[in-house]
Amino acid sequence: GVYLEQQHRALRGPVIESQLAFWRKQLADLPLLDLPTDCVGRREESDRGATLSIAFSAELSQALLRIGRRQGATTFVTLMAALQTFLQRHTGQDDFGIGFPIANRPSREVEKLVGCFVNTLVLRADLSDDPPFTELLARVRSRALKAYAHQAAPYESLVQEFRRPLFRVMLALQNAPAANLNLPGIQIAPIETGTATAKFDLTFSVREFEGKLLGNVDYRTDLFEAVTIERMLGRFQMLVQGIVADPEQRISQLPLLANDEKRRLLVEWNDTDAAYSKNACLHELFQEQVERSPQSPAICWVHQQL
């Protein structure tokens, strides 16, 4: 009851208006992230989903977090900066939003109440001018602190304000300490479970366990094949290794492809001589492809296909 009374007062008072004014300015003209997907034609918005796991070694995890600590950045800020870098390298976009959940327990009265008071906030990325990763950390830290200070504005109100979704990717850091549950005669251990739904295109849920950064990635199966997400996670690992090797290098210079993927792109898939070694002309190769998959689209552009 106390919490609800506080919420009702806040939603009607000048505080919430001040908070909404901050978000109006912060998220004005925010573009949606345009991730390349596996879907053909019109983008689907169903909630069908699947889950894949992600794990960094203890050595890599601690090296990344040490870089963050040297810049005064928390685990969340460090992970957010790494994810922003990864998404920028995948899309070429310098400006986009990433959603993140926040506990929304600002007072001692609420801190120990049983219940879910979680709110969703949006952190706007600024990767303009190709900054070094250390500089990006400072940018993310500054914007995160401002977002925390304005966490009372309900996400639903922001969506109503802007009349559209504000992000397609979410980062959730699970940093609450795990509680041991002991029952007489029963051994209990946590297990990882997948999901058949996805609220967003991609949701990165990460926790720190025994010095390692571990977690899951939920993804929309209407948009992505499992093998695509596996490749993306492999590239994410490669990017983080590059950050750890030299956090002062500009984000455009960070490695993204493993050696085997480089070879596949530059050598195997680029070996055009193989087709012509059989004396096949271009129109004949085109005809062969039509015969192999006559129902597949030939050209896709925005929501049109031929």
LINJOKA-V99885 format. One record per backbone hydrogen bond with DSSP energy under -0.5 kcal/mol. CO is the residue of the C=O (numbers start at 1). NH is the residue of the N-H. E is the energy in kcal/mol with one decimal. If there is no record, write none. Layout:
CO NH E
CO NH E
This chain:
1 5 -2.5
2 6 -2.3
3 7 -2.5
4 8 -2.8
5 9 -2.3
6 10 -2.5
7 11 -2.7
8 12 -0.9
9 13 -0.9
10 13 -0.6
10 16 -0.9
13 17 -1.1
14 18 -2.1
15 19 -2.2
16 20 -2.8
17 21 -1.9
18 22 -1.7
19 23 -1.9
20 24 -2.5
21 25 -1.8
22 26 -2.8
23 27 -2.6
25 28 -0.7
27 30 -1.7
33 35 -0.9
47 198 -1.8
48 221 -1.5
48 222 -0.6
50 219 -2.3
52 217 -3.2
54 215 -1.9
57 61 -3.0
58 62 -2.6
59 63 -1.9
60 64 -2.2
61 65 -2.3
62 66 -2.1
63 67 -1.5
64 68 -1.7
65 69 -2.6
66 70 -2.2
67 71 -0.9
68 71 -0.9
68 73 -3.1
69 72 -1.7
74 78 -2.4
75 79 -2.5
76 80 -2.7
77 81 -2.4
78 82 -2.1
79 83 -2.6
80 84 -2.7
81 85 -2.2
82 86 -2.2
83 87 -2.6
84 88 -2.4
85 89 -2.2
86 90 -1.4
87 91 -1.8
88 92 -3.3
94 127 -2.2
96 125 -3.5
97 168 -0.6
98 123 -2.7
99 171 -2.6
100 121 -2.8
102 119 -2.3
107 110 -0.5
107 111 -1.7
108 112 -0.8
110 113 -1.5
115 117 -0.7
119 102 -2.8
121 100 -2.3
122 124 -0.6
123 98 -1.9
127 130 -1.0
131 251 -2.0
132 136 -2.1
133 137 -2.2
134 138 -1.3
135 139 -1.9
136 140 -2.8
137 141 -2.6
138 142 -2.2
139 143 -2.2
140 144 -2.6
141 145 -2.2
142 146 -1.6
143 147 -2.1
144 148 -2.7
145 149 -1.7
147 150 -1.3
148 151 -1.2
150 153 -0.7
152 154 -0.5
154 157 -0.7
154 158 -1.4
155 159 -2.4
156 160 -2.1
157 161 -2.2
158 162 -2.6
159 163 -2.4
159 164 -0.7
168 201 -0.9
168 202 -1.6
169 99 -2.3
170 204 -3.0
171 173 -0.5
172 174 -0.6
172 206 -2.8
173 175 -1.2
174 208 -0.5
180 182 -0.6
181 183 -0.5
183 186 -2.0
186 183 -0.8
186 188 -0.5
196 49 -2.1
201 220 -1.4
202 170 -2.2
203 205 -0.7
203 218 -2.2
204 172 -3.4
204 206 -0.6
205 216 -2.1
206 174 -3.4
207 209 -0.6
207 214 -2.8
209 212 -2.0
212 209 -2.9
212 214 -0.7
213 56 -2.6
214 207 -3.1
215 54 -2.7
216 205 -2.8
217 52 -2.0
218 203 -2.2
219 50 -1.7
219 221 -0.5
220 223 -1.2
220 224 -2.1
223 38 -3.4
223 39 -0.6
225 228 -0.5
225 229 -1.7
226 230 -2.4
227 231 -2.0
228 232 -2.3
229 233 -2.5
230 234 -1.9
231 235 -2.2
232 236 -2.2
233 237 -2.1
234 238 -2.0
235 239 -2.6
236 240 -2.4
237 241 -2.2
238 242 -1.8
239 243 -2.2
240 244 -2.5
241 245 -2.0
242 246 -1.8
246 249 -1.4
247 134 -1.5
249 133 -1.4
250 253 -1.9
251 254 -1.0
258 262 -2.5
259 263 -2.4
260 264 -1.9
261 265 -2.3
262 266 -3.1
263 267 -2.3
263 268 -1.8
264 269 -3.0
268 271 -0.9
270 272 -2.0
271 274 -1.1
272 275 -0.7
272 276 -1.0
273 277 -1.4
275 278 -0.8
275 280 -0.8
276 279 -1.8
281 285 -2.1
282 286 -2.3
283 287 -2.0
284 288 -2.2
285 289 -2.0
286 290 -2.1
287 291 -2.2
288 292 -2.0
289 293 -2.2
293 296 -1.2
299 306 -2.6
301 304 -2.8
304 301 -3.0
